[in-house]
Amino acid sequence: MLACLVVGAWSIAESHDHTVPRRLDITGLALITVAIGLFTLTFDRAPSWGWLSGSTLLLFAGAMAAMTGFVLAENKIRWPLVDLSLARNPKFVILVVVGTISNIAYAVTIFLSTLYLQQGRGLDPLTAGLVFLGASAGAALGGVLSGRLAATRPPVPVMGATTVIAALCLATLAASDGWLLYLPALTACGFTLGLVYAFTTVATQAAVRPERAGEAAGVTLTAMVTIGGVGVAVSATVLEMLQRSGMTTAGAVDVIVVALAVLLLPAGAAVLLSARRQATKSASSRPAG
């Protein structure tokens, strides 16, 4: 960790918005911290408390109240923690939404695969861990490759295409019965979803001015990590409901994985469409000749 901090401080150029004072918005920070904390706690405890229990609804109402207070405070204060004009940037919003959906798919696939390998395939924890090495290595490789691709390719089309491929990999994973297809499909899921996760940060940086890069990265990662955790909690509840209805663990996992693929496919297509429109707009704005 210390080595990473040293390398980061040495190699990453600092950037900030020189038009605003470097002063922390304490009110906004407190409100968004409370909102995210209560929101996460709601979905963490809901499976055991009950989704419609008084405690769950009270926590959720508290999270929504804190979030509403955050939005109101950010619109009033002169130097907000987050300039909410980001929400009016359609390109940025699309990228964050798609990146968040992809991260949900990634987190849920990891969670469900561990259950599937042990409960569905009957593997012991050690063997299941060895099988999962392919997906872990694929995700690590995807993260490394994203930096190289970002230097030579426009990030938004790459992210869109990879999201579509990730959806197809998830569908293949759900359809695979034998190890011969399952192992490569699981590895491909790890690679493509890991690549999309890394590329989301790169792509969102390209959608805002350089002085707002840190702000955009903070909003992006907060959305991806928070909603990704919520996705795992919801998938655990759905898995339990499907098992209670008579489905096997393997069958229930396949249903959820297919649902993730169905969500990812149009999300990736939306990013590709956004990139195509931007390219067309840029081409039409160039002077002829």
C-alpha positions in Angstrom: 0.0 0.0 0.0 2.8 2.4 0.9 4.6 1.6 -2.3 1.4 2.4 -4.3 1.0 5.7 -2.6 4.7 6.6 -3.4 4.4 5.6 -7.0 1.1 7.4 -7.4 2.4 10.6 -5.8 5.4 10.5 -8.2 3.7 9.6 -11.4 0.2 11.2 -11.3 0.0 14.9 -11.9 -2.2 16.8 -9.5 -5.2 18.6 -11.0 -7.9 20.8 -9.5 -10.2 23.6 -10.5 -8.3 26.8 -10.1 -11.4 28.9 -10.4 -12.8 27.9 -6.9 -11.2 28.1 -3.4 -9.8 24.8 -2.0 -12.3 24.8 0.9 -14.2 21.7 2.0 -18.0 21.7 2.0 -18.6 20.2 5.5 -22.4 20.3 5.3 -22.5 18.5 2.0 -19.9 16.0 3.1 -21.8 15.2 6.3 -25.2 14.8 4.4 -23.9 12.6 1.6 -22.0 10.4 4.2 -25.1 9.9 6.2 -27.2 9.3 3.1 -24.8 6.6 1.7 -24.4 5.0 5.1 -28.1 4.7 5.8 -28.8 3.6 2.2 -26.2 0.8 2.4 -27.3 -0.3 5.8 -30.9 -0.5 4.6 -30.0 -3.0 1.9 -27.5 -4.9 4.1 -30.1 -5.5 6.9 -33.3 -5.8 4.8 -32.9 -9.5 4.0 -32.8 -10.3 7.7 -35.2 -7.6 8.9 -37.7 -8.0 6.1 -37.9 -5.7 3.1 -41.1 -4.0 4.3 -40.4 -4.1 8.0 -40.6 -0.8 10.0 -36.9 -0.7 10.6 -36.0 -1.1 6.9 -38.5 1.5 5.8 -37.3 3.9 8.5 -33.7 3.5 7.5 -34.6 4.0 3.8 -36.7 7.1 4.6 -33.7 8.5 6.6 -31.4 7.9 3.6 -33.8 9.6 1.2 -34.2 12.6 3.6 -30.4 13.0 3.9 -30.0 12.7 0.1 -32.7 15.4 -0.4 -31.0 17.6 2.1 -27.7 17.1 0.2 -29.2 18.1 -3.1 -30.9 21.2 -1.5 -27.6 22.2 0.3 -25.5 21.8 -2.9 -27.9 24.0 -4.9 -27.7 26.7 -2.2 -24.0 26.8 -1.3 -21.6 28.8 -3.4 -18.8 26.3 -3.5 -20.5 22.8 -3.3 -18.8 19.5 -2.7 -20.4 18.3 -6.0 -21.5 20.6 -8.7 -24.9 19.1 -9.6 -24.6 20.3 -13.2 -22.9 17.0 -13.7 -26.4 15.5 -13.7 -27.2 17.6 -16.8 -24.3 16.1 -18.7 -26.1 13.3 -20.6 -22.8 11.6 -21.8 -21.5 11.5 -18.2 -24.8 10.2 -16.8 -25.0 7.4 -19.4 -21.5 6.3 -18.7 -22.0 6.3 -14.9 -25.3 4.4 -15.2 -23.8 1.8 -17.5 -20.6 1.5 -15.4 -22.8 1.0 -12.3 -24.9 -1.7 -14.0 -21.7 -3.4 -15.1 -20.3 -3.3 -11.6 -23.5 -4.8 -10.2 -23.1 -7.6 -12.7 -19.4 -8.0 -11.7 -20.1 -8.1 -8.0 -23.1 -10.3 -8.3 -21.3 -12.7 -10.6 -18.5 -13.1 -8.2 -21.0 -13.7 -5.3 -23.1 -16.2 -7.2 -20.2 -18.1 -8.7 -18.8 -18.9 -5.3 -22.2 -20.3 -4.3 -22.7 -22.1 -7.6 -19.3 -23.8 -7.5 -19.7 -25.1 -4.0 -23.5 -25.7 -3.7 -24.3 -26.3 -7.4 -21.2 -28.2 -8.4 -20.3 -29.6 -5.0 -16.7 -28.4 -4.9 -14.9 -27.8 -1.7 -13.8 -24.2 -0.9 -10.2 -24.8 -2.1 -11.1 -26.3 -5.4 -13.8 -23.6 -6.0 -11.1 -21.0 -5.3 -8.8 -22.6 -7.9 -11.6 -22.6 -10.5 -12.2 -19.0 -9.7 -8.6 -18.0 -10.4 -9.4 -17.7 -14.1 -12.0 -15.0 -13.4 -9.7 -13.2 -11.0 -6.8 -13.2 -13.4 -9.1 -12.0 -16.2 -10.3 -9.1 -14.1 -6.8 -8.2 -13.2 -5.7 -8.3 -16.8 -8.7 -6.2 -17.9 -7.7 -3.5 -15.4 -4.1 -3.4 -16.8 -5.2 -3.5 -20.4 -7.6 -0.6 -19.9 -4.8 1.8 -19.3 -3.0 0.7 -22.5 -6.2 0.9 -24.6 -7.1 4.3 -23.2 -3.9 5.7 -24.7 -4.6 4.5 -28.2 -8.4 4.2 -28.4 -11.4 6.5 -27.6 -12.7 5.2 -24.2 -16.4 5.5 -24.8 -16.7 3.2 -27.8 -14.4 0.6 -26.2 -16.5 0.7 -23.0 -19.7 0.2 -25.0 -18.4 -2.7 -27.1 -16.9 -4.4 -24.0 -20.2 -4.1 -22.2 -22.0 -5.8 -25.0 -19.4 -8.6 -25.1 -19.7 -8.9 -21.3 -23.4 -9.5 -21.7 -22.8 -12.2 -24.2 -20.2 -13.8 -21.9 -22.7 -13.8 -19.0 -25.4 -15.4 -21.2 -22.8 -18.1 -22.2 -21.9 -18.6 -18.6 -25.6 -19.3 -17.7 -26.0 -21.7 -20.7 -22.9 -23.7 -19.9 -23.2 -27.1 -18.3 -19.8 -28.7 -18.8 -16.5 -27.5 -17.5 -15.2 -27.2 -21.0 -17.5 -24.2 -21.7 -18.0 -22.9 -18.1 -14.3 -22.2 -17.3 -13.6 -20.1 -20.4 -16.9 -18.3 -20.0 -16.2 -17.5 -16.3 -12.7 -16.2 -17.2 -14.2 -14.1 -20.1 -16.7 -12.6 -17.7 -14.0 -11.6 -15.3 -11.9 -10.1 -18.1 -14.7 -8.1 -19.8 -16.4 -6.9 -16.6 -13.0 -5.9 -15.1 -12.2 -4.0 -18.3 -15.5 -2.2 -18.2 -15.0 -1.3 -14.5 -11.6 0.2 -15.2 -12.7 1.9 -18.4 -15.7 3.6 -16.7 -13.4 5.9 -14.8 -11.3 6.6 -17.9 -14.4 7.3 -20.0 -16.1 9.6 -17.4 -12.9 11.6 -17.3 -13.2 12.2 -21.0 -16.7 13.5 -20.6 -15.9 16.4 -18.3 -13.4 19.3 -18.2 -9.9 18.3 -16.8 -10.4 20.5 -13.7 -13.5 18.5 -12.8 -11.8 15.1 -13.2 -11.6 14.4 -9.4 -15.2 15.4 -8.8 -16.4 13.2 -11.7 -14.2 10.2 -10.4 -15.7 10.6 -6.9 -19.3 10.6 -8.1 -18.6 7.7 -10.5 -16.9 5.4 -7.9 -19.4 6.3 -5.2 -22.3 5.2 -7.5 -20.5 2.1 -8.7 -19.4 0.8 -5.3 -22.6 1.7 -3.4 -25.1 0.3 -5.9 -22.8 -2.7 -6.5 -23.2 -3.6 -2.8 -26.9 -3.1 -3.0 -27.0 -5.5 -6.1 -25.3 -8.3 -4.1 -27.9 -7.9 -1.2 -30.8 -7.9 -3.6 -29.4 -10.9 -5.6 -29.0 -12.9 -2.3 -32.7 -12.3 -1.5 -33.8 -13.2 -5.1 -31.7 -16.4 -4.9 -33.3 -17.4 -1.7 -36.8 -16.7 -3.1 -36.1 -18.8 -6.2 -34.7 -21.7 -4.0 -37.9 -21.6 -1.9 -40.0 -21.8 -5.0 -38.3 -25.2 -5.8 -35.4 -24.2 -8.0 -32.0 -25.7 -7.5 -29.1 -23.5 -6.6 -27.6 -23.9 -10.1 -31.0 -23.1 -11.8 -31.6 -20.0 -9.6 -28.0 -18.7 -10.3 -28.5 -19.2 -14.0 -31.8 -17.2 -13.9 -30.1 -14.2 -12.1 -27.1 -14.3 -14.5 -29.4 -14.2 -17.5 -31.2 -11.2 -16.0 -27.8 -9.5 -15.6 -27.0 -10.2 -19.3 -30.4 -8.8 -20.3 -29.6 -5.6 -18.4 -26.1 -5.2 -19.7 -26.9 -5.7 -23.4 -29.0 -2.6 -23.9 -26.7 -0.6 -21.6 -23.7 -1.3 -23.8 -25.8 -0.5 -26.9 -26.7 2.8 -25.4 -23.1 3.7 -24.9 -22.2 2.7 -28.5 -25.2 4.8 -29.7 -24.0 7.8 -27.6 -20.4 7.4 -29.1 -21.8 7.2 -32.6 -23.9 10.3 -32.2 -20.9 12.2 -30.7 -18.7 11.1 -33.7 -21.4 12.2 -36.2 -21.8 15.5 -34.4 -18.0 16.1 -34.4 -17.7 15.2 -38.1 -20.5 17.5 -39.1 -19.0 20.4 -37.2 -15.7 20.2 -39.0 -15.3 22.7 -41.9 -15.5 21.3 -45.4 -12.4 21.0 -47.5 
